[in-house]
Amino acid sequence: MTIQRTSTEENQLGNVANKSKKKHQNSKSGRWLWFWVGMSGIAMVSATAGALLAVSLTSTPLQQAQLSPQEEAVFDGDRISGGGLRFSELTRPVNILVMGMSVLPPDVDNPPEETKNLRYLPQVNSFDGLSDVMLLIKFDPQSKKMTMLSIPRDTRTEIEGHGVKKINHANLEGGPALTAKTVSNLLDGVAIDRYVRINVLGVAKLIDALGGVTVYVPKDMKYQDEAQHLYINLKAGKQHLNGDQALQLLRFRHDELGDIGRIQRQQMVLRALMDQSLNPATVAQFPKVLDVVKEHIDTNLNVEELVALVGFGVRTNRSNMQMLMVPGRFSEKNEYDASYWLPNKDGIAKLMAQHYGVESTQVQEQQTTEPSSVRVAIQDSTGSDFNTLRPLIRSLEKAGYRNIYVSKPWSEPLDVTHIVAQQGDGNSAGSIRDILGFGEVRVESTGNIASDISIQVGKDWLQQKELLEKSTQP
């Protein structure tokens, strides 16, 4: 029997069929979406499991140093990550002491045979020399923040049993345990849970394994040291650096700020690396990255703990990543027999109480800092002259800020103004942001080192200038 339908009937049936088809497609799309979400989760777990299998699951699979029981006791041995399916989660705040090692043949007792007949001093894959870089990183799952404190290598401090020296000698005199003791004593008794030492030879490999890093080189950098075969040759400007080039940027310290300027550049590179590398895709590459650099790392973290720290970094909002520096000043000429970074005890007490939870009798309950006592540096990145900046300065003066000065221009052209809490005072930086009505608060130490707050003026200021001029007219 042949069934005939009118065009109206066919259209109605077609509409029903289309609706049914769309409903089926939506349902199918939904199922596929959840399927891929599930598969992504499985892939992440698999990648993590692969990382754990890539190295043995002994208690300290990446530790190369042999610590005595007394040395091990310096570090808090309590578990920092969860058990079972929560192995990739931090269960409490943890402080990690990170040391970057630059070791030459004379620094070790038995240098490799292949380095003995050379006419220069090559880097040695060792952890026994001076610590070239030192960071104390706090991972806090309660506040969901990461805080990185840079400790200048030339910081003058007491090293137990060895007198007053530069803090980078602590590793040379007594390894990671003595360094941790020295850092803790300097920083008002802050607890140190674990340590990581990474040799400079591993830094370039690490950055290459992460795909390089895009960063703004603040100025032309050219330096060579034939004795070490160290050659630095970088041009100013935003560029993608491979591991060797990034290492040149990290090691350069031959300008007016010396090691402090190098710390500022290290913070810039660290932030850029975190912005582009702390993501699920990178976590999936964790076994590969770890395999590339593990021979250059010494740490008492086990792999489960390392995975938990990386996982925390992936989940941390970039605005909750803070970068600080031990407050202090340069020693003056002839003040000591060597050049030092002289730590400011009051500044350290305030910093440790605010950011590391260290109780101190010197620091009262935090109160709002009076604007008149805040040192504000203006660093222009737009090429404007002083007259262009006058309305900005007047708006700050109207709000009670009296100690304002124009500093050396910021080399990187900025679209958005950075309001930098140079000494870690994020509250004052936030207050200035509220007054100006534009800009982005950053808790880091990349501004003018004599300031409390550095305002690195971007293009958004030029857009706001007319409004500010009207608001500050008498």
Secondary structure, DSSP 8 states (H G I E B T S, - for coil): ------HHHHHHHHHHHHHHHHHHHHHHHHHHHHHHHHHHHHHHHHHHHHHHHHS--SS-TT--S---HHHHTTS--S--B-SGGGTTSB-S-EEEEEEEE---GGGSSS--GGGTT-SS----S-SSS-EEEEEEEEEETTTTEEEEEE--TTBEEEETTTEEEETTHHHHHHHHHHHHHHHHHHTTT----EEEEEEHHHHHHHHHHTT-EEEEE-S-EEEEETTTTEEEEE-SEEEEE-HHHHHHHHH---STTHHHHHHHHHHHHHHHHHHHHSSHHHHHTHHHHHHHHGGGEEES--HHHHHHHHHHHHHS-GGGEEEEE--EEE--TTTSSS--EEE-HHHHHHHHHHHS----TT--S-----GGG-EEEEEE-S---HHHHHHHHHHHHHTT--EEEE-S--SS--SS-EEEETTS-HHHHHHHHHHHS--EEE-SS-S-TT-SEEEEE-HHHHHHHHHHHHHT--
